[in-house]
Amino acid sequence: KGQKMWGGRFAAGPGALMQAINVSIGFDQRLADQDIAGSKAHSDMLAKQGIITPADRDAIHGGLDDIKAEIDAGTFPFSNDLEDIHLNIEARLKDKIGDAGGRLHTGRSRNDQVATDFRLWTRDHLDLFGIQLTALIEALVTQAEAHADTIMPGFTHLQSAQPVTFGHHMLAYAEMFARDRSRFADARKRMNESPLGAAALAGTPYNIDRDMTAKALGFDRPMANSLDAVSARDFALEALAAATICATHLSRLSEEIVIWTSAQFRFISLSDAFTTGSSIMPQKRNPDAAELVRAKVGRILGALTSLAVVMKGLPLAYSKDMQEDKEPVFDAFDALELGLAAMAGMVADMTPNKDRLADAAGAAFSTATDLADWLVMNLNMPFRDAHHVTGTIVALAEAQGKTLDALSLKDMQSVEARITNDIYSVLTPLASATSRTSYGGTAPNNVRHQVARWKAELD
Ligand code: ARG
């Protein structure tokens, strides 16, 4: 019982409750690959510095390779008695190679070890999200290219506002997801420093080479302060913050998919691949995938909140509270990974209903602003006056149950005598959207330019 890895000064093993609250192998076994990579880099460095022999180094590498094979094959004997992934692997290594295994932990602590493993794991996921976001942006750009001149209503307050193009709407999300991608890349840059070699908290008297291990693990440099190295989790908080923002974007697009697929809107349809039925209502086609993606932001923001609260008020250096850092990040990143994949799939799967979108774009006097702009441009009317005149014309059309372009010229002239037949050229949704040629505007040609820019960038 006193045989724990740290058991030298203990007469008895921990009680059952101590063990129950202490054990983390159930979740931190996800760090196995990173732990093995870290141990290989560390043992290479120890050998190069003459701290262990080349023979010990080779034995350690061989043992770690065997262990990795066991883990991959699902035959590794994970043990709760050994607390966490670090001690599980180290104990197994000693079983396999004897004394050399006991030399691996020279000049290292579990504190810098776990900080290193967790950084590597998080970094891998930031890279993965970058790749997934690129795939999502590609799907959006593909839809934008196909629908650069598909007219749809644009909304403010979810009330019809002005006609826009479907392509423009898709590219709005491409912009958001590109910012998310750059946030992940930026977080990666800041986090890419190695804690390894900080040891427990104060550094180590061995002549270690932290530049060598940092480089071997793909870090830009070793962290400059050993206390900071084992205490810092802001890399995980920052990654979770970026994930939360990304998840809000996924949630907004999901919400639009939910609205657009409703019988009341019918703006788009999703194939059976992204739709489920109802066990009681035979007619139903539910957008469950979009709803679930919409919901993921809840657990991702929850993870950010959890970790921020765990970290606040912790004194330097390591405290066991920090073992609670991993589960929220694992859960949040699993959710984001699935959400990004599902969203890329749904965007590619969407079929816009062009006729329905065009009808909706023409409803609710959506070209009233174009009428007002015509008055300004052709009659040199101050915009505020034009706004008032247009409002009167809209009220007239509404009273007659007509759209603006169906209102007679005589009726319009009854409100403003100088209006000419030319007015009708600006009252269709297509004309309205096509006129929005200012930089960043919705005109089909703008959309095509932006699509070309995106495609060049994505290449
Ligand atoms: N399982 C621990 C964690 O996740 C590893 C570090 C343990 N360090 C210690 N001094 N007990 O944080």
Residues whose N, C-alpha, C, O or C-beta is under 5 A from the ligand:
A	BS01	LIG	S24 D84 R110 N111 V114 M322 Q323
